[in-house]
């Protein structure tokens, strides 16, 4: 006679503690029998046909249970994402196999690395590292813990420059100062530069600007900055030692003015444009911009097997995410960190993009095969 599956509720005493004092993290587990859990008789047995049991247990208890049923778990499979939510209990959907969430719902941003070859790049800036964060969307869908985690991971890449390409909040001004404080912890040798997105304008562009600037972030509103300090000063020259960071306001709000942002810049020096909306690639190409960093699309955010991305760019599918080019101008569209409209990402993980600038010869023409992406 076959034994019916039973689900067991692990005692509260074995609940894993979160970094925020006194709070416990819960996760859902489905087990094949009562013996898969604690064998000391102290656990209360619950029999719910077809349901998953809410259990309070620790990673150590997970190891014990897995050994009892002959499942060998690695340390990496026992880790659970940490959350700090005052007054709330966090639910994490994990089972014995697998313990970590599936790749489609990866809790951490994916770190992508790309070499960007620029003919006009001064040799002093060869190998310069730029880290880009975009579309933070701090809100109910994107808690502050997710922003802080992205900041931590970005700092681990030891960037020379950090580029922030807009949409830091969604719907409410209540999120402006907390997200600005979190982003203020970004560290970069040559500075942290930002532009605003359409959601920032929708909420309060001026307050968003003040908050970012108060935390040491240089907000480029139709303006530019010079990066004079290269990696190797021996290669710098007075005439050709600059790398220019240009930033424009949001296109949807018709606040952009690339002509003003580019005013008086020398044509022979390399220029990188921060523009929230990838539609700016057309103007960038006409002004001779070398490289554009954008976001806005979220990479589609939800990508279905048949429909693919729910987002349709006016520029076509090739400008929804990743590296591309228009004429001599290269562009990278970042998938972003946060979520809008729906509180999920499906087959489209959040992204932290890392770029290494490389000096190309004047006779070289950069092609798709020369921009190397690796996760």
N, C-alpha and C positions, 0 to 999 in steps of 0.2 A: 504494500500500500504506500503510495507516494505521500511524502510529507509536504504539507502546505508551507509555502514561503511565509516567513514571519519577519516583521520589522521591529527593531529594538531601539528604544530611546535611551541614548547614553546619558548618564547622570550629569547634572549641571557642574559638579565639582571638577569634571574633566574638560570643561569648555576652554578653548584657546582664547587668551587675552589679547586685545588689540593694544596698539601703542597708547591710545587715549585711555587714561586710567579708569578702571572699573567697568569697561565695556567688553562685551564678549562678541566674537564673530561666529556666526552660525553657517553651516553648510548642509546641503541636502545629500543624503546618501541612500542608495538602494542596496540591500544586502540579501543574499540568498537564503540565509537561515539565522535562527537565533544564536547558534554557536559561532557565527562569524563575528559577533561582537564579544563583549567581555564575558569570560566564563566564570566569574565569581558569584553569579546569582544576584548581584546588586542592581542590575539594570531592569527597568520595567519593560515587559514585553507588550508590543502593540501589533495587532494583526489587522492590516488594512489591505484588502485585496486590490491590486492594481494601483496603489498609491505609493508615493515615495515618502519615507519617514524623515522628519526634521530631527537631526541628531546634534547634540552638543558634544564635541570631542576634540582631541588635540592631534597634531601631527604624530606624536609619539604613539597615541592610541591607534592611529591609522596604520602605523607600522605593525603594531601587535596584531590587529585584526587581519592584515594582509598576510602575515606569516601563518595565521591559523588556517587560512583557506589556500595556502600555497602560492600566494602572489607576492613576488619580490618587487618592492617599490624603490626607485632611486630617490635620493634626497631632493632632487629637482622636481620630482613628482609629488612630494609631500608639501612643498611650499604653497602657501595660499596668499593671494593679494591682500595687502594691508590697506585698511581704510580708517580714516579718523573722522567720525561724524558725531558731533556732540548730541547726546540725547536720543540717538537713533541706534538701532541694531542693524548691521549690514548682513544681507543674505548673499552667500556665495554659492553658486551651483557647482558642486564638485562631488564626484563619487570616487569609489575605490579605484576604478579603472575607466577612463583616465581621471586623475585628480585635478590637473590643470584644465582651464577652459579650452575648448577647441580653438584652432587657429583662426576660424572665421570670426571669433569674438575675442581676439587677443586683448588683454587688459593694458598692456604696455604699447606705446608707439613703436612702429617699425622704423629702424634707423637705416636710411639709404645713403649711399656714398656715390658721388659722381665727380669725375674729372672734367673740368671745363677749360678748353683750350682757347686762348685769346691771343690774337696776333698783336694787338696794341698794348698788351700787358707789359709793364716795365719789369725787367729782370728782378728788381728788388722785391716784387710781390709774387714771384714764382713760388708755388707751393703754399700760398696763403689759404687758410681754412675758414670757410664761412658756414655757419650753422643757421638754418632757417626754421622758424616756427610760424605756423599760420592758423587762422580760423580756430582760435582757442574756444570761443563761445562759452565762457563761464556762465552757468545758468543751472537750472534744476537738472538738465540733462548732462552737464559737464561740471562736476563738483570741484571745489578748490583743490582737493587731494590729487585729482588727475592733472591739474595745472602744475602743482608742485612737483609731481613725479616727472612731468615732461621737462621742467626746468632742471631738475637734478640730472636727468639723462643727457640733456644738452650740455651741461657743464662738464660731464665726464668726457666729452669729445674735445675739450680744450680748444675752443674756437679762437681765432684771431678777431673775427667779427661775428656778431649775431644779427640776423635780419628778421624782423617781425613784420608780417605782411597782412595785418588787419583782422577785423572781426574778433575782438577780444571779449565781448559780452553779447548777451541776447536779451532783449525786451526791457530790462530794468536797469536804472542807474545804481541800484543797490549792489550790483556786481562790479562796478567800475573800480573802486579803490581796493577791494580785496585782490582782484586779479592783477592790478598794477603793482601791489606789494609783492605778490608772488613772482611776477616777471622781473621785478627789480633785483632779484637774487641771481639773475643771469650774469655770467662772468665772461668777458671777452677782452683781449689785450688792446684792441684798437677801438672798441666801443660797441654799444648795442643801439641799433637804429630801427625805427618803426615808421609805418604808414598806417592810415586808417582805412577801414572797410565800410561797406554799406550798412552793416548792423551798428557800427559805432556812430555813424551819422544818424541813424534812426533813433538811437538812444540819447546821445548827447556828445557830439564830436569835440566840443571845446572842453568839457569836463574830462573826457577820456584823455585828451592831450595833456591837460594839467596834471592828471594823476600819473601818467607815464613819465612825464618830465620830472615830477616830484620824486620819483624813484630812480633817477639817473638814466632814463632812456631818452635818446635824442629822436624826437618825432619830426619827420621830414614832411612838411606840408607844402608841396610845390616848391621844393628847395633842394639844395645839394650840400654835400660835405666832401672834403678832401682827406684821403688817407695817405699821409706823407710818409709814415713810418713803415718801411718794408721789412721783410724778413732778413734781408741781407743788405745793409746800408752801403756796402762796397760797390754795389751795382747801381745805386741811385745816381741820378744826375739832376741838376737844377731844372733843366727844361723838361725832362720826361720821367720824373720820379713819382708822379701822382696816380692814384687810383680814385676815381670819383664815385661816390654813392649818391644816387639821385632818388628822390621820392615824390610821388604825386598823391593827391587826394582821390577819393573814390569816383569812378567813372559813372556809376549808376545815378549818383547825385549831381552829376555834371560839375563836380568841384575840382576836377583835375585841370592842371595847366602845365603841361610838359614844356611848353615854350619858356615860361617863366622859370621853371626848375632848371632848365639847361642854359639859361642866360650866362654868357661870358665864359662858358667852358671851352677849353682848347680842343679842337677837333681831333688832334693826333693822340690823345690820351684815352685810356680805357675807362668805360663808364658802365656801371651796374645800376639798373633801375629797379626800385621796389614799387610794385603796382599791384594792389589787391586783386584786381580783375584782369584775367589774361587777355581780355579784349584790347588791352593797352598795347599788345604786340604790334598792331598796325602803326600807331604813332611812334613807337620805339624804333621800328625799322626805318621809318622815314627820317628820324633824327639821328640815325647812326649809333644807337645804343648797342653795346656789345652783348650784354646779358641781362635778361629780365627775370626777376623772382616774383611769382604770383601765387595765389591760392584761390579762394572763392568757391570752387567747384566741389570741394570735399572729395575729389576723385570719384564722385557719384554717390558716396556714402553707403548706398544699398545697391549691390550689383546682383542681379538675378540671372539664372542660367540662360533664359531665352531673351529677356529684354535687355540684358546687360545693365549698364548704368541707368538709373532713373533720371540722371541729369543729362541734358542735351545742350552742349555749348553751341553758341551761334557761330563759332569758328570751326566746328566739326569735332569729331571724337578725338582727334590727335591732340587737342589742347585742353582735355579734361584732366589729365594727370601726367606727371613725368616730364622728361626732356623732349624738346623739339626745337624747330627753328623756322624763321620766316626770313627769307633772303639771307642777309649776313648776320641777323640778330638771333641769338639763341634765347630760349625761354625754358624755365622749369616751373611746372604747376604742382604745388604741394597739396597733398590730400588733407592736411590739417589735423588738428587734435580733437576738436569737439564735434557736437552733433546738433542739427537743427531739424525742425518739423517732426521727425520721429526720433525716439531716444535710443536708437541702435545704429550700429554699423554692421553690414553683412558683406563678407568677402571683400572688405575695403578697410583695412586696419588704419588707425591714425598713424601719422608719419612725422618723423624728425629728419630733415634732409641736411646732409653734410656735403659741401662742395670743396674740392681742391682746385684752385686756380693754377693753370699751367701756361707757360709762355710758349706760344706757337710761332713758327717761322712765318715771315711775311708772305711766303709763297704757298703756305699750307692753306687748304680749304677744309674746314671742319665738316665732317659728315656724320650721319647717325651712328656709324660704327666706331667713331672716335670718342663718343660720350659713353663712358663705361659706368654702368650702374651695378651695384652689388648690395645685397641686403646684409 
